[in-house]
Amino acid sequence: MNSEFEALEARIDQVIALVHQLRAENEVLKNQMAAAEVERLHLRATIKTARERIEGLVDTMPEDE
């Protein structure tokens, strides 16, 4: 009976360690997602600026006759 409790205690310790590991990994992933979102917004702004510049250049080009 005592060995069953020890085995159960060992399993509980493993589960606790796994929970801590998964929480740490989850935190890392949340930080990576936040950084990716910032980068995405920056890239969208850059694309918008580039599009506006190109449209402005196209507007100044003479039309073919």
N, C-alpha and C positions, 0 to 999 in steps of 0.2 A: 504494500500500500504506500509506503514511504517513497519508493522508487517511482510510483505513478505520479505522486505529487511533485517530485523533483523533475520528472519529464515534462509535466504540465507547466511548471515554473520556467523551465528552459524554453518551452514553446512560447510562453507569454513574453519572456525576455526577447525572443526573436521577433515577435510581432511588434513589440514596442520599438525595437531598433529599426525595423522596417518602416514603421510609421514616422519615426524621426527622419529617416533617410528620404522618404517620399515627400515629407513637408519641406525639407531643404531643397530637393529637386524642384518642387512646385514653386518655391520662392524664386529660384534661378530662372525658371521658365516664365514666371510673371514679369520679372525684370527684363528678360529678353523680348517678350512681347511688347512691353512698354517702349523699349528702345526701337523696336521694329516699327511701331506705330509713329513714333517721332520721325524716323527716317522716311516712312511712307508719306507723311504730311509734307516733309521738306521736299521730297521728289515731286510730289504733285504741284507744289508751288513753283518749283524750277521748271517743270513742263509747261505750266500755265504761262510763265514769263517768256519762255522760249516760243510758245505758240503765238503770243501777242507780238513779239518781235518779228516773227516770220510773217504774220499777217500784215504788220506795218510795212515790211519790206515789199511784200507782194503788192500792196496798195500803191506804192510809189513807183512800181515798174510800169513802163509804158506798155500800152496794149498793142497787140499785133493788129496790123491793118490788113 
